[in-house]
Structure formats: C-alpha cells, structure tokens
C-alpha cells in the first residue's frame, strides 16, 4: 500500500491574513504586464502554494479575459474573493493596484517636471524599444498557453485580421469569438476545454491536490443569489454616482477632471481584451480627442507602466497626472496636487467596474466551472485576445520605428535596440526589469555621446 507523501497532501486552509500578505507582496513584485502577472499568480498559487487547482485557475482566468478592463487585476480579485469572500476580493484587488498608483504618481511627476533633460530623455529613448519587445513577448507567452489546437489558432488569426485590416470594434470581435466557441463546444467539445483542451487539473499537472481543488464544493458565499446581486449593483452605482456628482457640482460637467472620470468609465466598460486591448482606446481618447497628452507622451507612459509593478492599465494614472499637470487644473502653484488628484480620479473610475464584475459575476462563473456550455465560449475569447494583442504590438512598433510617421523617416537605432531586447527576452531568457535597465542605460549613452 502506497501512503501519500507530504507533497501529495492538500495544504491546510489559508487564513485571510496569509492571503493579505501574499497580495501585498504581489503588488510590489508584479512586473511584466498582464502575462507576467498572471504567470506569477499561477506559479505561486497553483504550483508552489497549491491554494487553487489548475482547472479552476484557468476557468477564472477565462472569465476575466472576457471582461472589459485589466484581466490580471480582475483575476487577483476573483481568487481573493473565492478564498475569503468579498473582503478577500477587495483586499486582493486594491493591493494589486495601490503600490503602482503611488509609484506612478511619483514617476509621472519626475517625467513632466524633468522629462526634457538629457538624462530623462535618454532613458526613455532606450526604454521604448524594450517596451515594444515586451509587448511582442506578451503575445508569445499568452498564445503559447492558449493556442493549443488549430481551431484556437484560426480564431486568433481571424481576430487579428478583423481588428488590423477591417478595423472591427473590440466588442464585435469578442462577441464573434464567443459565438464560435459556443458552436465549437457543441461540434468539437474536446477542442474548447479550458486551456485549449489540454489543460487538466492541478493533479494532472503534477502539482498535487490544492486547497480549493477541482472537486471542492462551491463555498457558500460563491453561490448565486438574486438579492445579493441586487445589493452589489446598487452599491456599485452609488460608488460611481457619488464621486461623479461631486466632481460635477464642484467644477461642472465639461471640466477636465469630470471628463476624465466619464471617459475612463467608458474605457472600463467598453474595452474588451484585457489591458493591452484597452490601450488603443485610451490613446484615441486621451491623445486624439481630448488632447490631454501627445503621442510620444503616451508611449512614454506605456514605458513607465512596463517598468512599475501592478497592472499595465495603470498607465491611466500617468495619463491623468500628465493631463492635469500640464493644464494646471488647480492653478500654477498646485501642479503636483492637480496631477495626483487626477491620477486618483481616473484610477477610481477605471477599476470600480472591475470589482463589480467579479463580486457580482463570480457566483455565476463558479456555478459553471464544470459546464462546457460557458467554458467553450470563454476559451474561444481567450484565443481571440491573442490576435488583439498582436495588433497592439504592431501599433507600438510602428510608432517606435517611425516616431514622426512614415514621412518623418525610419529610426534604425531604435530598430536594432528592439531586436536586441527581443533576443534578450526570447533567447537569453532575461527578465523584463533587466532588459529595461540595460536598454535605458544604452539610450542614455547614445543620446549623450552618439546621437
């Protein structure tokens, strides 16, 4: 008779404060954009700590991928909620964002106050090629985990063509992928299991049984109840209306702060495909429509977002800070205060819907983690997101290599640095922070002594 070893035994129940410490740590170490952050959570929660099984982790991830907004932050909120009720989800989601907000406020201030100095300009010149390579790596990392058969590859390719060539809106691409997943789940269900039909449970992956395993009954707080849903919707509406009403009463509807709150509410609700898919929408609004910042400032903001922990969509805090600072919304003597206030406002309106989506929709998702009827559409949507992110990689690559448009000439130095950064990431397996640091140093040296 073979006795189970210690590594095969399920871990003991996890307390709220144990998870609180983990989420706090994650808020400071979650570099690498959505792909890197999801990989960290998978490694820590599924493989090392075994707090949740592989299959339930992927099912939660697929749900977060279909939602508008930042999927990594939503996944953290979902897992915190599943383990420790609403307060667990709130703690996980807030701690995932708060360190990044504070760091970005400081870095945005340095950027707008001293961004034209040779030091800062050189650093950003080097960071931009690294950022482009990191986005390409994100396409590869998410795609390699998702596109496990020809059906999912076809969906991903179709989504890329739709957004790149046909300029199809994000919601239409997501809806089309969901429909294909629903049909495919009936025709070839084995192709649309979580993880592309090849991801098994934590046990099958060799991680051992988890605290919340495949067969663990749904916790009482995760069961769907109509009264609970109504309460959450009413609370979410109040948390949106109160600050929006206050901004309108103080400054009026057309004021920049009020418009920032309204625009980033729409960004949170209308942009599907995760953080990378949100960025083109933010670019169109913040740069082209409102004129809060320039195209080059937007790319610099992405560079800051990539070099700080937390969700990549925290670039919205940078957008708010730069827009309010440069427009001196609170007068010339309160530039930093205006920027910090705007960064906080846009962060609130960007992330509030994410918490509501998870706390209100989580019970429906938990009731379906063994039901292919929902799993298949979500898996197809995850595949479509890969094509959307590839489009974004080309978007940033174009602005890197032709910073002033096709008429402004090609930047061969940036191209060489981007290729070098990609080789460091893909071949040498260097970390994101190492690549950014080396590229920033090279950019400074080039701008100071060569170009």
PAKE-106655 format. One line per field, with one value per residue (C-alpha): residue number from 1; chain; x, y, z. Coordinates in Angstrom, 1 decimal, decimal comma. Each point is the difference from the previous one (the first is absolute). Example, Ala and Ser with C-alpha at 12.3 -4.5 7.8 and 13.67 -1.06 7.14 Angstrom:
REM PAKE-106655
n [1 / 2]
chain [A / A]
u [12,3 / 1,4]
v [-4,5 / 3,4]
w [7,8 / -0,7]
END
This chain:
REM PAKE-106655
n [1 / 2 / 3 / 4 / 5 / 6 / 7 / 8 / 9 / 10 / 11 / 12 / 13 / 14 / 15 / 16 / 17 / 18 / 19 / 20 / 21 / 22 / 23 / 24 / 25 / 26 / 27 / 28 / 29 / 30 / 31 / 32 / 33 / 34 / 35 / 36 / 37 / 38 / 39 / 40 / 41 / 42 / 43 / 44 / 45 / 46 / 47 / 48 / 49 / 50 / 51 / 52 / 53 / 54 / 55 / 56 / 57 / 58 / 59 / 60 / 61 / 62 / 63 / 64 / 65 / 66 / 67 / 68 / 69 / 70 / 71 / 72 / 73 / 74 / 75 / 76 / 77 / 78 / 79 / 80 / 81 / 82 / 83 / 84 / 85 / 86 / 87 / 88 / 89 / 90 / 91 / 92 / 93 / 94 / 95 / 96 / 97 / 98 / 99 / 100 / 101 / 102 / 103 / 104 / 105 / 106 / 107 / 108 / 109 / 110 / 111 / 112 / 113 / 114 / 115 / 116 / 117 / 118 / 119 / 120 / 121 / 122 / 123 / 124 / 125 / 126 / 127 / 128 / 129 / 130 / 131 / 132 / 133 / 134 / 135 / 136 / 137 / 138 / 139 / 140 / 141 / 142 / 143 / 144 / 145 / 146 / 147 / 148 / 149 / 150 / 151 / 152 / 153 / 154 / 155 / 156 / 157 / 158 / 159 / 160 / 161 / 162 / 163 / 164 / 165 / 166 / 167 / 168 / 169 / 170 / 171 / 172 / 173 / 174 / 175 / 176 / 177 / 178 / 179 / 180 / 181 / 182 / 183 / 184 / 185 / 186 / 187 / 188 / 189 / 190 / 191 / 192 / 193 / 194 / 195 / 196 / 197 / 198 / 199 / 200 / 201 / 202 / 203 / 204 / 205 / 206 / 207 / 208 / 209 / 210 / 211 / 212 / 213 / 214 / 215 / 216 / 217 / 218 / 219 / 220 / 221 / 222 / 223 / 224 / 225 / 226 / 227 / 228 / 229 / 230 / 231 / 232 / 233 / 234 / 235 / 236 / 237 / 238 / 239 / 240 / 241 / 242 / 243 / 244 / 245 / 246 / 247 / 248 / 249 / 250 / 251 / 252 / 253 / 254 / 255 / 256 / 257 / 258 / 259 / 260 / 261 / 262 / 263 / 264 / 265 / 266 / 267 / 268 / 269 / 270 / 271 / 272 / 273 / 274 / 275 / 276 / 277 / 278 / 279 / 280 / 281 / 282 / 283 / 284 / 285 / 286 / 287 / 288 / 289 / 290 / 291 / 292 / 293 / 294 / 295 / 296 / 297 / 298 / 299 / 300 / 301 / 302 / 303 / 304 / 305 / 306 / 307 / 308 / 309 / 310 / 311 / 312 / 313 / 314 / 315 / 316 / 317 / 318 / 319 / 320 / 321 / 322 / 323 / 324 / 325 / 326 / 327 / 328 / 329 / 330 / 331 / 332 / 333 / 334 / 335 / 336 / 337 / 338 / 339 / 340 / 341 / 342 / 343 / 344 / 345 / 346 / 347 / 348 / 349 / 350 / 351 / 352 / 353 / 354 / 355 / 356 / 357 / 358 / 359 / 360 / 361 / 362 / 363 / 364 / 365 / 366 / 367 / 368 / 369 / 370 / 371 / 372 / 373 / 374 / 375 / 376 / 377 / 378 / 379 / 380 / 381 / 382 / 383 / 384 / 385 / 386 / 387 / 388 / 389 / 390 / 391 / 392 / 393 / 394 / 395 / 396 / 397 / 398 / 399 / 400 / 401 / 402 / 403 / 404 / 405 / 406 / 407 / 408 / 409 / 410 / 411 / 412 / 413 / 414 / 415 / 416 / 417 / 418 / 419 / 420 / 421 / 422 / 423 / 424 / 425 / 426 / 427 / 428 / 429 / 430 / 431 / 432 / 433 / 434 / 435 / 436 / 437 / 438 / 439 / 440 / 441 / 442 / 443 / 444 / 445 / 446 / 447 / 448 / 449 / 450 / 451]
chain [A / A / A / A / A / A / A / A / A / A / A / A / A / A / A / A / A / A / A / A / A / A / A / A / A / A / A / A / A / A / A / A / A / A / A / A / A / A / A / A / A / A / A / A / A / A / A / A / A / A / A / A / A / A / A / A / A / A / A / A / A / A / A / A / A / A / A / A / A / A / A / A / A / A / A / A / A / A / A / A / A / A / A / A / A / A / A / A / A / A / A / A / A / A / A / A / A / A / A / A / A / A / A / A / A / A / A / A / A / A / A / A / A / A / A / A / A / A / A / A / A / A / A / A / A / A / A / A / A / A / A / A / A / A / A / A / A / A / A / A / A / A / A / A / A / A / A / A / A / A / A / A / A / A / A / A / A / A / A / A / A / A / A / A / A / A / A / A / A / A / A / A / A / A / A / A / A / A / A / A / A / A / A / A / A / A / A / A / A / A / A / A / A / A / A / A / A / A / A / A / A / A / A / A / A / A / A / A / A / A / A / A / A / A / A / A / A / A / A / A / A / A / A / A / A / A / A / A / A / A / A / A / A / A / A / A / A / A / A / A / A / A / A / A / A / A / A / A / A / A / A / A / A / A / A / A / A / A / A / A / A / A / A / A / A / A / A / A / A / A / A / A / A / A / A / A / A / A / A / A / A / A / A / A / A / A / A / A / A / A / A / A / A / A / A / A / A / A / A / A / A / A / A / A / A / A / A / A / A / A / A / A / A / A / A / A / A / A / A / A / A / A / A / A / A / A / A / A / A / A / A / A / A / A / A / A / A / A / A / A / A / A / A / A / A / A / A / A / A / A / A / A / A / A / A / A / A / A / A / A / A / A / A / A / A / A / A / A / A / A / A / A / A / A / A / A / A / A / A / A / A / A / A / A / A / A / A / A / A / A / A / A / A / A / A / A / A / A / A / A / A / A / A / A / A / A / A / A / A / A / A / A / A / A / A / A / A / A / A / A / A / A / A / A / A / A / A / A / A / A / A / A / A / A / A / A / A / A / A / A / A / A / A / A / A / A / A / A / A / A / A]
u [0,0 / 1,4 / -0,4 / -0,4 / 3,0 / 0,0 / 0,1 / -3,1 / -2,1 / -2,3 / 1,4 / -1,8 / -2,6 / 1,3 / -0,8 / -1,1 / 3,2 / 2,2 / -1,6 / 0,2 / 3,8 / 0,3 / -2,1 / 2,0 / 3,2 / -1,4 / -0,9 / 3,7 / 1,5 / -2,6 / 2,1 / -0,2 / -3,5 / -3,1 / 1,9 / 2,6 / -2,4 / -2,2 / 3,0 / 1,1 / -3,4 / -0,1 / 3,5 / -0,8 / -3,6 / -0,2 / 3,4 / 1,8 / -2,6 / -2,8 / -2,8 / -2,0 / 0,0 / 1,1 / -3,4 / -1,8 / 2,8 / -0,4 / -3,8 / 0,3 / 2,6 / -2,3 / -2,8 / 2,3 / 1,2 / -3,5 / -0,6 / 0,9 / 2,9 / 3,2 / -0,1 / 2,9 / -1,5 / -3,4 / 1,5 / 1,7 / -3,4 / -1,8 / 2,5 / -0,1 / -3,8 / -0,2 / 2,3 / -1,2 / -3,3 / -0,5 / 2,6 / 2,5 / -0,7 / 0,1 / 3,3 / 1,6 / -1,3 / 1,0 / 3,5 / 0,6 / -0,5 / 1,0 / 3,8 / -0,1 / -2,1 / 2,3 / 3,1 / -1,5 / -1,0 / 3,6 / 1,5 / -2,5 / 1,0 / 3,7 / -0,9 / -2,0 / 2,3 / 3,3 / -0,9 / 1,8 / 3,4 / 2,6 / 0,0 / -3,8 / -0,3 / 2,8 / -1,4 / -3,4 / 1,6 / 1,5 / -3,0 / -2,4 / 1,6 / 0,0 / -3,7 / -0,8 / 1,9 / -1,9 / -3,3 / 1,1 / 1,1 / -3,5 / -1,5 / 2,2 / -0,5 / -3,8 / -0,2 / 2,2 / -2,3 / -3,2 / 0,4 / 0,2 / -1,8 / -0,8 / -3,5 / 1,3 / 2,8 / -2,7 / -2,0 / 3,1 / 1,0 / -3,6 / -0,1 / 3,3 / -1,3 / -3,2 / 1,7 / 3,0 / -1,5 / -3,7 / 0,2 / -2,7 / -0,9 / 1,2 / -3,6 / -0,8 / 3,2 / -0,8 / -3,6 / 1,1 / 2,5 / -2,5 / -2,5 / 2,7 / 0,9 / -3,6 / -0,4 / 3,4 / -0,8 / -2,9 / 1,8 / 3,4 / -0,1 / 3,4 / 1,5 / -1,6 / 0,9 / 1,7 / 3,6 / -0,9 / -1,1 / 3,3 / 0,1 / -0,9 / -0,5 / 2,8 / 0,4 / 0,5 / 2,6 / 2,0 / -0,6 / -1,8 / -3,5 / -0,9 / -1,8 / -2,8 / 0,2 / -1,9 / -2,6 / -0,1 / -3,7 / -0,8 / 0,3 / -3,3 / 0,9 / 0,8 / -3,5 / -2,3 / -2,8 / -2,2 / -0,2 / 3,8 / 0,3 / -2,5 / 1,9 / 3,3 / -1,4 / -1,5 / 3,2 / 2,1 / -2,4 / 0,3 / 3,8 / 0,0 / -2,7 / 1,4 / 3,4 / -1,3 / -2,7 / 2,6 / 2,3 / -2,9 / -1,2 / 3,4 / 1,3 / -2,8 / -0,5 / 2,4 / 3,0 / 3,0 / -0,3 / -3,7 / 0,7 / 2,9 / -2,4 / -2,5 / 2,5 / 1,7 / -3,4 / -0,7 / 3,5 / -0,6 / -3,4 / 0,5 / 3,6 / 0,2 / 3,1 / 1,9 / 2,5 / 1,8 / -3,3 / -1,0 / 3,1 / -1,0 / -3,4 / 1,8 / 2,4 / -2,9 / -1,8 / 2,8 / 2,2 / -2,2 / -3,3 / 0,7 / 3,6 / 1,1 / 3,4 / 2,0 / 0,6 / 3,6 / -1,1 / -2,4 / 2,7 / 2,2 / -2,9 / -0,1 / 3,7 / -0,7 / -2,8 / 2,3 / 2,7 / -2,2 / -1,8 / -3,8 / -2,4 / 1,2 / -3,2 / 1,3 / 1,3 / -3,3 / 1,3 / 2,9 / -2,5 / -2,0 / 3,1 / 1,6 / -3,3 / -0,8 / 3,5 / 0,6 / -3,4 / 0,6 / -3,6 / 0,4 / 2,2 / 3,8 / 0,8 / -1,7 / 1,3 / 1,0 / -3,3 / -2,0 / 1,9 / -0,3 / -3,7 / -0,6 / 2,0 / -2,1 / -3,3 / 0,7 / 1,2 / -3,2 / -2,2 / 2,1 / 0,0 / -3,4 / -1,8 / 2,6 / -0,9 / -3,7 / 0,5 / 1,8 / -2,0 / -3,3 / 0,9 / 2,3 / -2,9 / -1,3 / 3,5 / 0,6 / -3,3 / 1,3 / 3,6 / -1,0 / -2,3 / 1,4 / -3,0 / 1,8 / 3,6 / 0,1 / -0,9 / 2,4 / 2,8 / -0,7 / 0,0 / 3,4 / 1,3 / -1,4 / 1,8 / 3,3 / -0,7 / -1,1 / 3,3 / 2,0 / -1,7 / 1,1 / 3,6 / 0,0 / -1,6 / 2,9 / 2,6 / -1,2 / 0,3 / 3,4 / 1,5 / -1,7 / -0,5 / -1,1 / -2,0 / 1,2 / 0,9 / 2,4 / 2,4 / 1,0 / 1,9 / 2,6 / 1,5 / -3,3 / -0,5 / 3,3 / -0,7 / -3,5 / 1,5 / 2,7 / -2,7 / -2,0 / 3,0 / 0,7 / -3,6 / -0,5 / 3,4 / 2,0 / -3,1 / 0,9 / -2,6 / -2,1 / 1,7 / 3,5 / -0,9 / -1,6 / 3,0 / 2,6 / -2,0 / -0,5 / 3,8 / 0,7 / -2,5 / 1,6 / 3,5 / -1,2 / -1,8 / 2,9 / 3,0 / -1,2 / -3,3]
v [0,0 / 3,4 / 2,7 / 3,6 / 2,2 / 3,4 / 1,6 / -2,0 / 1,2 / 2,9 / 3,2 / 1,2 / 2,7 / 3,5 / 2,8 / 3,5 / 1,5 / -2,5 / 0,9 / 3,7 / -0,2 / -1,8 / 2,6 / 2,8 / -1,6 / -0,6 / 3,7 / 0,8 / -2,8 / -0,4 / 1,3 / -1,1 / 1,1 / -2,3 / -3,0 / 0,2 / 0,7 / -2,9 / -2,2 / 1,1 / -0,8 / -3,4 / -0,9 / 1,1 / -1,0 / -3,1 / -1,5 / 1,1 / 0,7 / -2,2 / 2,3 / -0,6 / -2,7 / 0,5 / -0,5 / 2,5 / 2,5 / -0,2 / 0,2 / 3,2 / 1,3 / -0,6 / 1,9 / 2,9 / 0,0 / 0,5 / 3,0 / 3,6 / 1,3 / -1,3 / -3,8 / -0,5 / 2,2 / -1,6 / -3,4 / 1,0 / 1,4 / -3,2 / -2,3 / 2,1 / 0,0 / -3,7 / -0,7 / 2,6 / 1,5 / 3,6 / 1,5 / -2,4 / 1,1 / 3,7 / -0,5 / -1,9 / 2,5 / 3,2 / -1,3 / -1,0 / 3,7 / 2,2 / -0,4 / 0,7 / 3,1 / 1,5 / -0,8 / 1,3 / 3,3 / 0,5 / -1,0 / 2,0 / 3,1 / -0,7 / -0,4 / 3,2 / 2,1 / -1,2 / -2,0 / 2,3 / -0,4 / -2,0 / -2,7 / -0,7 / 0,4 / -2,5 / -2,5 / 0,0 / -0,2 / -3,3 / -1,3 / 0,3 / -2,8 / -2,2 / 0,7 / -1,0 / -3,3 / -0,6 / 0,3 / -2,5 / -2,3 / 0,3 / -1,2 / -3,0 / -0,8 / 0,2 / -1,7 / -2,9 / -0,7 / 0,5 / -1,1 / -3,8 / -1,1 / 1,1 / 1,2 / 2,5 / 1,1 / 0,7 / 2,1 / 2,0 / 0,6 / 1,1 / 2,5 / 1,5 / 0,5 / 1,4 / 2,7 / 0,7 / 0,0 / 0,5 / 2,3 / -2,0 / 1,2 / -2,0 / -1,0 / -1,4 / -2,1 / -1,3 / -0,8 / -1,8 / -2,1 / -0,9 / -1,1 / -2,1 / -1,5 / -0,9 / -1,7 / -1,7 / -1,2 / -2,0 / -1,2 / -0,8 / 0,4 / -1,4 / 3,0 / 2,5 / -1,2 / 2,5 / 0,6 / -1,1 / -3,5 / -1,1 / 1,5 / -2,4 / 0,4 / 0,9 / -3,7 / -0,9 / 2,7 / -1,5 / 2,8 / -2,2 / 0,6 / 3,6 / 1,7 / 1,0 / -3,0 / -1,1 / -1,8 / 2,4 / 1,0 / 3,6 / 2,1 / 1,4 / 3,6 / -1,0 / -1,3 / 2,2 / 1,9 / 2,7 / 2,2 / 0,0 / 1,0 / 2,9 / 1,3 / 0,0 / 1,8 / 2,6 / 0,5 / 0,2 / 2,6 / 2,1 / -0,2 / 1,3 / 2,7 / 1,6 / 1,0 / 0,8 / 2,2 / 1,7 / 0,8 / 1,4 / 2,1 / 1,4 / 0,7 / -0,8 / -2,7 / 1,4 / 0,3 / -2,2 / -2,0 / -0,8 / -0,9 / -2,2 / -1,9 / -0,4 / -1,1 / -2,6 / -1,3 / -0,7 / -1,5 / -2,3 / -1,1 / -0,1 / -1,3 / -3,8 / -2,1 / 1,0 / 2,7 / -0,1 / 0,3 / 3,0 / 2,1 / 0,8 / 1,3 / 2,1 / 1,3 / 1,1 / 1,8 / 1,5 / 1,1 / 0,5 / 1,0 / 1,9 / 0,9 / -0,7 / -1,1 / -0,6 / -3,3 / -0,2 / 0,7 / -2,9 / -2,4 / 1,4 / -0,8 / -3,6 / -0,1 / 1,1 / -2,5 / -2,8 / 1,0 / 0,1 / -2,8 / -0,4 / -0,2 / 1,5 / 2,0 / 2,1 / 2,1 / 1,8 / 1,5 / 1,4 / 1,4 / 1,7 / 1,4 / 1,4 / 1,4 / 1,8 / 1,2 / 1,5 / 1,6 / 1,4 / -1,0 / 1,4 / 2,9 / 0,5 / -0,4 / -3,5 / -1,9 / -3,1 / 0,0 / 0,3 / -2,9 / -2,3 / 0,8 / -0,8 / -3,2 / -1,1 / 0,9 / -1,9 / -3,0 / -0,1 / 0,2 / -2,5 / -2,8 / 0,4 / -2,0 / -2,8 / -0,6 / 0,0 / -2,5 / -2,4 / 0,2 / 0,0 / -2,5 / -2,3 / -2,2 / -0,6 / -1,0 / -2,3 / -1,8 / -0,8 / -1,1 / -3,6 / 1,2 / 0,1 / 2,2 / 3,0 / -1,3 / -0,4 / 3,7 / 1,3 / -2,2 / 1,3 / 3,6 / -0,6 / -1,1 / 3,1 / 2,3 / -1,3 / 1,5 / 3,3 / 0,3 / -0,8 / 3,0 / 2,1 / -1,2 / 1,2 / 3,3 / 0,7 / -1,3 / 2,5 / 3,0 / -1,2 / -0,4 / 3,0 / 2,3 / 2,9 / -2,1 / -1,5 / 3,4 / 0,6 / -2,7 / -3,4 / -0,3 / -2,8 / 0,4 / -0,7 / -3,0 / -1,5 / 0,6 / -1,6 / -3,1 / -0,2 / 0,2 / -2,7 / -2,3 / 0,6 / -0,9 / -2,9 / -1,6 / 1,1 / -0,2 / 3,2 / 1,6 / 3,0 / 2,2 / -1,0 / 0,8 / 3,3 / 1,0 / -0,8 / 1,7 / 3,1 / 0,2 / -0,5 / 2,7 / 2,4 / -0,7 / 0,3 / 3,3 / 1,4 / -1,0 / -1,2 / 1,4]
w [0,0 / -1,1 / 2,7 / -1,2 / 0,4 / 1,6 / -3,4 / -1,1 / 2,9 / -0,4 / 1,6 / 3,2 / -0,2 / -0,8 / 2,3 / -1,1 / 1,3 / -1,7 / -3,3 / 0,9 / 0,4 / -3,4 / -1,8 / 1,6 / -1,2 / -3,4 / -0,3 / 0,2 / -2,2 / -2,7 / -2,9 / -3,7 / -0,9 / 0,0 / -1,3 / 2,6 / 2,9 / -1,0 / -0,2 / 3,5 / 1,5 / -1,8 / 1,3 / 3,6 / 0,5 / -2,2 / -0,1 / 3,2 / 2,6 / -1,5 / 1,2 / -3,1 / -2,7 / -3,6 / -1,5 / 2,3 / -0,5 / -3,8 / 0,2 / 2,1 / -2,5 / -3,0 / 1,7 / 0,7 / -3,6 / -1,3 / 2,3 / -1,0 / 1,9 / 1,6 / 0,1 / 2,4 / 2,7 / -0,5 / 0,3 / 3,3 / 1,2 / -1,0 / 1,7 / 3,2 / -0,1 / -0,5 / 2,9 / 2,5 / -1,1 / -1,0 / 2,3 / -1,4 / -3,5 / 0,9 / 1,8 / -2,9 / -2,6 / 1,9 / 1,0 / -3,6 / -1,0 / 2,9 / -0,1 / -3,7 / 0,4 / 2,6 / -2,1 / -3,2 / 1,6 / 1,0 / -3,3 / -2,0 / 2,0 / -0,8 / -3,7 / -0,5 / 2,2 / -1,3 / -3,1 / -2,4 / 1,7 / -1,8 / 2,7 / -0,1 / -3,8 / -0,5 / 2,4 / -1,7 / -3,4 / 1,1 / 1,8 / -3,0 / -2,0 / 3,1 / 0,4 / -3,6 / 0,5 / 3,2 / -1,7 / -2,7 / 2,8 / 1,6 / -3,3 / 0,1 / 3,6 / 0,0 / -3,4 / 1,1 / 3,0 / -2,0 / -3,6 / 0,5 / -3,2 / -3,5 / 0,9 / 2,5 / -2,4 / -2,6 / 2,4 / 1,0 / -3,6 / -0,9 / 3,0 / -1,2 / -3,6 / 1,4 / 2,1 / -2,2 / -3,5 / 0,6 / 3,0 / 1,7 / 3,5 / 3,0 / 1,2 / -3,5 / 0,0 / 3,5 / -0,9 / -3,1 / 1,9 / 2,6 / -2,7 / -1,6 / 3,3 / 0,7 / -3,3 / 0,2 / 3,5 / -1,5 / -3,1 / 1,5 / 3,8 / 0,6 / -1,9 / 2,3 / 3,5 / 2,3 / -1,3 / -3,5 / 0,9 / 1,5 / 3,4 / 2,7 / 3,7 / 2,4 / 0,7 / -3,7 / -0,3 / 2,9 / 2,5 / 2,5 / 1,5 / 0,7 / 2,9 / -2,5 / -2,3 / -3,1 / 2,1 / 3,0 / 0,5 / -0,8 / 3,2 / 1,3 / -0,8 / -3,6 / -0,7 / -2,1 / 1,7 / -1,5 / 3,1 / 0,3 / -3,7 / 0,4 / 3,1 / -1,8 / -3,1 / 2,3 / 1,9 / -3,2 / -1,4 / 3,2 / -0,1 / -3,5 / 0,4 / 3,2 / -1,3 / -3,5 / 1,6 / 2,2 / -3,0 / -2,0 / 2,9 / 0,7 / -3,5 / -2,5 / -2,6 / -2,5 / 2,4 / -0,8 / 3,2 / -0,5 / -3,6 / 1,1 / 2,3 / -2,7 / -2,7 / 2,2 / 1,1 / -3,7 / -0,4 / 2,9 / -1,4 / -3,8 / -0,6 / -0,1 / -0,2 / 3,1 / 0,6 / -3,3 / -1,9 / 2,1 / -1,0 / -3,6 / 1,3 / 2,7 / -2,7 / -2,3 / 2,8 / 2,1 / -3,0 / -3,0 / 1,5 / 3,2 / -0,6 / 3,6 / -1,2 / -3,2 / -1,8 / 1,2 / 3,5 / -0,3 / -1,0 / 2,8 / 2,3 / -1,1 / 0,7 / 3,6 / 0,3 / -1,1 / 2,5 / 3,0 / 1,8 / -0,3 / -2,9 / -3,3 / -0,3 / 2,9 / -2,8 / 0,4 / 3,2 / -2,0 / -2,6 / 2,7 / 1,8 / -3,2 / -1,3 / 3,2 / 0,7 / -3,5 / 0,0 / 3,6 / 1,0 / 3,6 / -0,9 / -0,7 / 3,7 / 0,4 / -3,0 / 2,0 / 1,9 / -3,2 / -1,5 / 3,0 / 0,3 / -3,7 / 0,3 / 2,9 / -1,7 / -3,2 / 2,0 / 2,0 / -3,1 / -1,9 / 2,6 / 1,7 / -2,7 / 0,3 / 3,6 / -0,8 / -2,9 / 2,3 / 3,1 / -1,9 / -2,8 / 2,0 / 1,3 / -3,5 / -1,2 / 3,0 / -0,8 / -3,5 / 0,6 / -1,0 / -2,8 / -3,5 / -1,1 / 1,5 / -0,1 / -3,8 / -0,8 / 2,6 / -1,4 / -3,5 / 1,3 / 1,6 / -3,4 / -1,7 / 2,5 / -1,2 / -3,5 / 1,6 / 1,9 / -3,1 / -1,7 / 3,0 / -0,4 / -3,6 / 1,1 / 2,4 / -2,4 / -2,6 / 2,4 / 1,1 / -3,4 / -1,6 / 3,0 / -2,3 / -2,4 / -3,3 / -1,4 / 3,0 / -0,8 / 1,5 / 3,3 / -0,6 / 3,5 / 1,6 / -2,3 / 1,0 / 3,7 / -0,3 / -1,7 / 2,7 / 2,7 / -1,6 / -0,2 / 3,7 / 0,9 / -2,3 / -0,4 / 3,1 / 2,2 / 1,8 / 2,3 / -1,1 / 2,6 / -1,2 / -3,6 / 0,8 / 2,2 / -2,7 / -2,7 / 2,1 / 0,6 / -3,7 / -0,9 / 2,4 / -1,4 / -3,6 / 0,6 / 2,0 / -2,1 / -3,4 / -1,3]
END
